[in-house]
Amino acid sequence: MKELSKGNTEIAAEFIQKAVGGDLFKIDTAKPYSTSYMTCIEEAKAELRADARPELKAYPENFEDYDTIFVGYPNWWGTMPMCMFTMLEKYDTTGKTIIPFCTNEGSGMGSSERDLKKLCGGAVIKKGLSIHGAETQHSESKIAEWAKRSV
Ligand SMILES: Cc1cc2nc3c(=O)[nH]c(=O)nc-3n(C[C@H](O)[C@H](O)[C@H](O)COP(=O)(O)O)c2cc1C
């Protein structure tokens, strides 16, 4: 366990942008999670159990202008953090192509692809990429190749 100045998912997102271009948008909650890992995982578990929709700091202004969206997140308790549900429920993704990627420490994509299909009914959800979180920094070529293949 260590505190990262830049998270694994953000590093992966930057590799994708370098490989295929596009704009980055970081999803952040209005209320920060605890900096203590053990407290944070309990907060996350409580949100999952409550099927919560934590408020976000900001939303992208021109979501509708994008046809293809890479959606990245860490695996939290087997799926996406609940703020991803907050975000994706807010928009109509009909006709868009969603390409998921998930950093994790062993659970892979978990049920996130299934959850994305439920949330984004009218979208095409492409096969996602699972990235071992601790190896993200050294996975640029794997991430870049997958991103290029996926668009
Ligand atoms: C609240 C919380 C729950 C997590 N749950 C899982 C899990 O169920 N399975 C797993 O493989 N990794 C789990 N992890 C590890 C993260 O998915 C992994 O460290 C990820 O790369 C973190 O990405 P980030 O640096 O962008 O936040 C969890 C981490 C946190 C903080």
Ligand as a Chemical Component Dictionary entry (heavy atoms), coordinates in Angstrom:
data_LIG
# 
_chem_comp.id                   LIG 
_chem_comp.type                 NON-POLYMER 
_chem_comp.pdbx_formal_charge   0 
_chem_comp.three_letter_code    LIG 
# 
loop_
_chem_comp_atom.comp_id 
_chem_comp_atom.atom_id 
_chem_comp_atom.alt_atom_id 
_chem_comp_atom.type_symbol 
_chem_comp_atom.charge 
_chem_comp_atom.model_Cartn_x 
_chem_comp_atom.model_Cartn_y 
_chem_comp_atom.model_Cartn_z 
_chem_comp_atom.pdbx_ordinal 
LIG C1  C1  C 0 -11.637 0.971  -2.157  1  
LIG C2  C2  C 0 -10.785 0.021  -2.934  2  
LIG C3  C3  C 0 -11.289 -1.222 -3.296  3  
LIG C4  C4  C 0 -10.517 -2.089 -4.079  4  
LIG N1  N1  N 0 -11.044 -3.294 -4.448  5  
LIG C5  C5  C 0 -10.324 -4.103 -5.262  6  
LIG C6  C6  C 0 -10.866 -5.351 -5.699  7  
LIG O1  O1  O 0 -11.993 -5.742 -5.342  8  
LIG N2  N2  N 0 -10.108 -6.119 -6.519  9  
LIG C7  C7  C 0 -8.853  -5.735 -6.942  10 
LIG O2  O2  O 0 -8.235  -6.473 -7.692  11 
LIG N3  N3  N 0 -8.317  -4.553 -6.539  12 
LIG C8  C8  C 0 -9.008  -3.738 -5.719  13 
LIG N4  N4  N 0 -8.466  -2.548 -5.301  14 
LIG C9  C9  C 0 -7.144  -2.138 -5.822  15 
LIG C10 C10 C 0 -7.278  -1.132 -6.956  16 
LIG O3  O3  O 0 -8.196  -1.562 -7.959  17 
LIG C11 C11 C 0 -5.925  -0.862 -7.635  18 
LIG O4  O4  O 0 -4.964  -0.522 -6.704  19 
LIG C12 C12 C 0 -6.064  0.226  -8.705  20 
LIG O5  O5  O 0 -4.986  0.151  -9.615  21 
LIG C13 C13 C 0 -6.111  1.626  -8.104  22 
LIG O6  O6  O 0 -6.219  2.568  -9.139  23 
LIG P1  P1  P 0 -5.938  4.130  -8.899  24 
LIG O7  O7  O 0 -4.469  4.268  -8.524  25 
LIG O8  O8  O 0 -6.265  4.792  -10.210 26 
LIG O9  O9  O 0 -6.847  4.562  -7.777  27 
LIG C14 C14 C 0 -9.206  -1.694 -4.490  28 
LIG C15 C15 C 0 -8.695  -0.464 -4.075  29 
LIG C16 C16 C 0 -9.460  0.383  -3.303  30 
LIG C17 C17 C 0 -8.883  1.720  -2.861  31 
# 
loop_
_chem_comp_bond.comp_id 
_chem_comp_bond.atom_id_1 
_chem_comp_bond.atom_id_2 
_chem_comp_bond.value_order 
_chem_comp_bond.pdbx_ordinal 
LIG C1  C2  SING 1  
LIG C2  C3  SING 2  
LIG C2  C16 DOUB 3  
LIG C3  C4  DOUB 4  
LIG C4  N1  SING 5  
LIG C4  C14 SING 6  
LIG N1  C5  DOUB 7  
LIG C5  C6  SING 8  
LIG C5  C8  SING 9  
LIG C6  O1  DOUB 10 
LIG C6  N2  SING 11 
LIG N2  C7  SING 12 
LIG C7  O2  DOUB 13 
LIG C7  N3  SING 14 
LIG N3  C8  DOUB 15 
LIG C8  N4  SING 16 
LIG N4  C9  SING 17 
LIG N4  C14 SING 18 
LIG C9  C10 SING 19 
LIG C10 O3  SING 20 
LIG C10 C11 SING 21 
LIG C11 O4  SING 22 
LIG C11 C12 SING 23 
LIG C12 O5  SING 24 
LIG C12 C13 SING 25 
LIG C13 O6  SING 26 
LIG O6  P1  SING 27 
LIG P1  O7  DOUB 28 
LIG P1  O8  SING 29 
LIG P1  O9  SING 30 
LIG C14 C15 DOUB 31 
LIG C15 C16 SING 32 
LIG C16 C17 SING 33 
# 
